[in-house]
């Protein structure tokens, strides 16, 4: 049976490939993430089909960032489809605008703290503030919560510290960068196993390539589910 703590990232070229993956996974997976990489390949149509025709939960990973009016309008448009989660950058003005756009719906706004593919040298290259990446992530999480975010996206290495923040009470923590024991890290730099991520306070883990690149995706998903505490 499925466990919606596991969110499978459908990072595939188009909606047809995504639909085929969902058929292979069947009832073992109830929650899917669809991101920017599939947007031009029919990703929104796939999200709607999985939600409306197959009863799946949907996480739209759009990582929106723009002026407040544009973010609000974009979120209002996306909220009409009745999906579950939507990511925006965790900057307070973006979070506030997104919450306004989602008002009156059940869409949860998740603020991105620091991408799990980044380390301190990447932040230096991007002219981001100096300091420990762990502390910057906690600061961004707290600011996102203060701005009204329903949850945050953060590396599993920061999950426990974010969960301990007073501002995190009743909020969601969703962790990408999760890899089963022995899996290839790919482009992720700040990772953890499914069990440790959940044990450290994550509500949901996001797993993509270790599932859809597997010879048998359903077996791969089931193996991850057996790791969860």
HELIX and SHEET records of a PDB file:
HELIX    1   1 UNK A   15  UNK A   25  1                                  11    
HELIX    2   2 UNK A   26  UNK A   28  5                                   3    
HELIX    3   3 UNK A   36  UNK A   41  5                                   6    
HELIX    4   4 UNK A   43  UNK A   54  1                                  12    
HELIX    5   5 UNK A   68  UNK A   79  1                                  12    
HELIX    6   6 UNK A   92  UNK A  102  1                                  11    
HELIX    7   7 UNK A  120  UNK A  125  1                                   6    
HELIX    8   8 UNK A  133  UNK A  146  1                                  14    
HELIX    9   9 UNK A  156  UNK A  158  5                                   3    
HELIX   10  10 UNK A  159  UNK A  163  1                                   5    
HELIX   11  11 UNK A  166  UNK A  168  5                                   3    
HELIX   12  12 UNK A  194  UNK A  199  1                                   6    
HELIX   13  13 UNK A  209  UNK A  212  1                                   4    
HELIX   14  14 UNK A  217  UNK A  227  1                                  11    
SHEET    1   A 9 UNK A   6  UNK A   9  0                                        
SHEET    2   A 9 UNK A  31  UNK A  35  1                                        
SHEET    3   A 9 UNK A  57  UNK A  64  1                                        
SHEET    4   A 9 UNK A  85  UNK A  89  1                                        
SHEET    5   A 9 UNK A 108  UNK A 112  1                                        
SHEET    6   A 9 UNK A 151  UNK A 153  1                                        
SHEET    7   A 9 UNK A 172  UNK A 175  1                                        
SHEET    8   A 9 UNK A 204  UNK A 207  1                                        
SHEET    9   A 9 UNK A   6  UNK A   9  1                                        
END                                                                             
